[in-house]
Amino acid sequence: MGQLRIGDQIPARGTVASATGVVAGGVEREALPGTPINMDNGVLNKTELPAKSKLLQVLGPGLITGAADDDPSGIATYSQVGAQFGYGLAWTLVFSYPLMAAIQEISARIGRVTGIGIAGNLRAHYSPWLSGGIVLLLLFANLINLGADLGAMGAALKLMVGGPALVYVALFAILSAGLQIFTRYARYVSILKWGCLALFSYVICAFVVHVSWGQVAWAIVWPPLSLKVDYLMAVVAVFGTTISPYLFFWQAGQEVEDTKEAVGARPLTRAPEQAPEEFNRIRIDTYIGMGISNLVALFIVITTAATLNATGVTDIQTSAQAAEALRAVAGPLTFAVFAAGIVGTGMLALPALAGSAAYALGETLSWHVGLARLPLRAKAFYATIAVGMILGAVLNFTPIDPIKALYWSAVLNGVVAVPVMVTMMLLTRRRSIMAGFTLPSSLQVMGWLATVTMAVTVVAMVWSWLE
């Protein structure tokens, strides 16, 4: 959170915020009017929630998480799908939407109900080898993703203005890490929310180029399914991109942050009366956020299908390559909008990747974690973010092939997603953890369907290797 200002009052050690005032030594007393309620854990200057939240205030963790899913690596995947198969795989983004939204709502519920993130719950309720193994795989996959996203952002900016791409990579890493570490949490969340507008650059692209909307609709309603290896691998890539483990950890972590930020906000196990309003907020936030995410991905597929695939350009391996190809096929305006979108969405994805890794590692090792904490009160957490950004940038200075690295990152994400989703679904059935807030039957069905779908995609991927 922000820096302590002159005139701020700090309660005595051991004082925590409650719904009506301040609890000191186990006794609740009314807070003085105008007195900021602070917490000894390093979270300062809480902001009071309005009685009736406006839509922009309701949108938060879900919106930001959905936007982070359309990162430069994801853009590369969707661009390749559109270039290679035309509109043929547009259906995957419609099919995956309810599954993605359901599993993200479940992740958010875990954080809001328990006041602990995914990794913290895994550590508390499952064996150390399982939780530790999942976190290690997540860290490795996120690191590769960070490197690929930074590289794509640097390449996109070089295409737009010229200059050295590697310098841009380093500058993006420094800028993102600095914003995460030194910006007040409430201000940073506001920056991320407004940054989501970058997503609409891809909507603009789809309406700038010529699109056969009738063919798009038909491909979604009656898709040209195939059992060929390249088709199955593309389906696996789309599902692995839209349903990624780092998104689970990130959204749950943001819900935990919100319980520390707002006056009166507490984990629902300790404030069950807040449940109806909070679950409604989470549902609206998540379904809108994931809806925007998949809609933007769909427009990327449509744009590249209508331009690259239509002109015989079928091999796109990076988002920067997609932007460069669009310049020749669709003109400088489409290129500029597409390339700018890579940089904008990258700035949304970097904190989700670095932050989810820091949450996962910190909760596993019982550190103080959270972007709402002052840097000196969560040194190891912020150090993890900084080191992750540095290593991601360094990968771009090595001979490692970023395309192959990103491929294996996607494979790891798909493999890791299945056990994480299984443990999450089992965890949310236990009243000892979720109290009276176990999942409703409809959400259980969708959550298990998403889990089975991801398991099937992993099996299909392995099967394709053996062919």
Secondary structure, DSSP 8 states (H G I E B T S, - for coil): -----TT-----TTEEE-SSEEEETTEEEE--TT-----TTSB-S-B---SS--HHHH-SHHHHHHHHHS-HHHHHHHHHHHHHHTTTTTHHHHHHHHHHHHHHHHHHHHHHHHSS-HHHHHHHHS-HHHHHHHHHHHHHHHHHHHHHHHHHHHHHHHHHH-S-HHHHHHHHHHHHHHHHHHS-HHHHHHHHHHHGGGGHHHHHHHHHS---HHHHHHHHHS------HHHHHHHHHHHHHHS-HHHHHHHHHHHHHHHHHBTT---TTT-GGGHHHHHHHHHHHHHHHHHHHHHHHHHHHHHHHHHTGGGT-----SHHHHHHHHHHHH-HHHHHHHHHHHHHHHHHHHHHHHHHHHHHHHHHTT----TTB-GGGSHHHHHHHHHHHHHHHHHTTSS--HHHHHHHHHHHHHHHHHHHHHHHHHHTT-HHHHTT----HHHHHHHHHHHHHHHHHHHHHHHHHH-
